[in-house]
């Protein structure tokens, strides 16, 4: 019999094998959870900032626009710096952030355009509009991830 | 796991330990590949903290895994600091799957009962 495929390594006993499987599974889960945790925080923070931005622009008039944009620039810079320091990237992270950001840009643009044109300063419009602007980011952050075919699953 | 038994053509059932991957027999290397299987990529610091290894020990094991073609290591500059990223290759993911399947088979083994 060809023994080229036979290992010379000692075999773990069943208990050792079960322990190794358990540890492998826990490690895979830990890094995966770490990879998604910061994405959820990042998108949720962006959603909260979006509510503030839309309210400031919609209800603050001309001064609100400048204050809102200035604060927004600081928030974006801080968010970018913070996200670039994260050490684990879950599969699908870039796609999820892109979809959340692109959907937010559309909703934000429509909300601002309609509000500025038709209901400037109207609280009954701007509060719901601000909340709606956060929805795409919150959905991107919190919709369950598709269970990837992980080797340890 | 089975093997051709020879001229008679009989199939011999091999102990699942023969399907274990020699590179992943090291508990530390198995831990590294398992941790990487959960993500697209992870940086050196995250791996070090997750697996609880010293920098030098992790570096040594990563080199062994890279030599085996199981991980890909890249360096990125962020300002003045270089950052090391590690990714599991397709070959590494395949080896991990096979190794874990062998471990599962071993874990399910039981001794035959005394009364046969």
Interface residues (C-beta under 8 A of the other chain):
Chain A: X1 X2 X5 X6 X7 X9 X11 X12 X13 X14 X15 X17 X18 X20 X21 X23 X24 X25 X27 X28 X29 X30 X31 X32 X33 X34 X35 X84 X87 X88 X89 X90 X91 X92 X93 X150 X151 X152
Chain B: X3 X4 X5 X6 X12 X14 X15 X17 X18 X20 X22 X25 X27 X30 X31 X34 X35 X36 X37 X38 X39 X40 X41 X42 X43 X45 X46 X50 X51 X78 X93 X96 X97 X100 X103 X104 X106 X107 X108 X109 X110
